[in-house]
Each structure stands twice: as structure tokens, then as C-alpha cells.
Amino acid sequence: MIVNVDRNFLEINSLEELNPSKSPGPSFKITEVNPPDFQLNKFFYKQIGRNYRWIDRLSWTDKKWIEYVQNPRIKTFILKENNNLAGYYETIRDIDNNHSEIAYFGILEEYFGKKCGGYLLSEAINNLFEEGMIRVWLHTCTLDHENAIKNYLARGMQVFKSEKINIEVN
């Protein structure tokens, strides 16, 4: 079956444009996964992506996952409530141009409605600008969670490109 999908590319070009969201509480912490742990990336990709047709990496071998997370341009951050995993994001840095893509971003379902998404995105954008990035971007589509684009826009990101694509789904 072919599905028509709207895909939007969003960006933010300075820390001054960020509309930060507060932490959902003192028990929530964001940390970089260092050293890289492909199992965490794989877990989040599968758990969050299962409802949004994230399928590109489902065929990846463990070797491919390991190579991916060990790329120095890739960084992964996880959100925890105490010791419980709540969400994550992956960034891909373009060091030559001081740009970074937030390649994957998501919250586990049990944390929906707890203001985790706004907080995690705010911190991701803030940290990237503090590292010297001058542009942070991502893309989303109508297959993603219905609040995804609302969160991106609420944080101050702006759409710079939109397109309609057809995706085959099973």
C-alpha cells in the first residue's frame, strides 16, 4: 500500500531563537552515551520507531550498528527518570560547517504527556549551540507522533523545506 506523506525540514540558527521548555522534574537527567553503546541506540530506534514506521535500520547487523555509533560525528544522548530510560536523541555533526542534524529523537510511550519531549529538545538544541554549532536542523513527517512538529515549532524551529512523498507500507 502506498501512503502519501508530508515531510518537513526544520531549523534553528541561534540560541536566541530557542524557546526552552522546563525540566519535567529533578529526577530527570540527560547524559551522553559515552562510550557509545549500539544496544541503546538499537533499543530506542526499535521501541520508539515501531509506531512511526522507522524501518531503515531494522535490517542492520550488530556490526553495522557498532560502526554507526563509533563514528565520531555521531553522538547519542539519553533521558532518564532516575534509572529508567525515558527518551533519546542522536546527532550527526557537520563539523566543517558547524551544523548538526538531530537525526533521531523520541520519547518512550510511558513518558508521553510528562513534558519530556519539550525538555529533551530544548536541551539538545542548547547543547549543540554551546558546542559551537551555528545551525541545528531535523526533519519530521506525518508518520511521526502528532505532537512532533508542534514541539519543534514551539521550541523556535522554522520550516525551511516541505515536500510530499509516497512511501510504501506493509
Buried (B, 14 or more C-beta within 10 A) or exposed (E): EEEEBEBBBBBBBEBEBBEBBEBBEEEBEBEEBEEBBBEBBBBBBEBBBEEBBBEEBEEBEEEEBBEBBEEEEBBBBBBBBEEEBBBBBBBBBEEEEBBBBBEBBBBBEEBEEBBBBBBBBBBBBBBBBEEEBEBBBBBBBBBBBEBBBEBBBBBBBEBEEEEEEEBEEE
